[in-house]
């Protein structure tokens, strides 16, 4: 019997990375309510009810369906010893198998948690998991607005390579925005599974 990668809780020194589950809806809604202004310059427009518990419950149910078919892995970040709040999320979406073995990385951290190294710590755990035999990805891609200096610096510290500029890549904050494309390759990758 194989490892259930969808239900894998990851641990770091300061965080528990909880796999998506509908029971996290209230915490996810609270996260988005607290961080609406903080995330607005970097995220695509959301529906008016996005930060409600009901919307997040539906979103988590959809995420669970995507996890079940192998198209997504997603975690919510919770401080060790504090089960009352979620302080960020990390997702590996658009997981492609076959000759690609690739996923798109997305992440967000609470405004109050910036500059503490929490996202770096969490991403190191996710990358190690994604490149482990359990998940076995060859490549992780991340696209970031060039103005997001914190995110660009974080990806570079993690070893992601800048692969170029995608012009007018996404509609964010009222306009089509350019994005820098970054990728990290799994140097220990051994062959494509059949």
Protein Blocks (a to p, Z undefined) as FASTA:
>chain_A
ZZdfklpccddfkbccddddfklmmmmmmmmmmmmmmmmmmpccddfklmpmklmmmmmm
mmmmmmmnopaccdddddehiakbccbdcddehiaehjnopadddddddfklgonlmmmm
mmmmmmmmmmmmklopabdcddddfklmmlmmmmmmnopacebjcehkbccehiacdddd
dddddfkbgcjaZZ
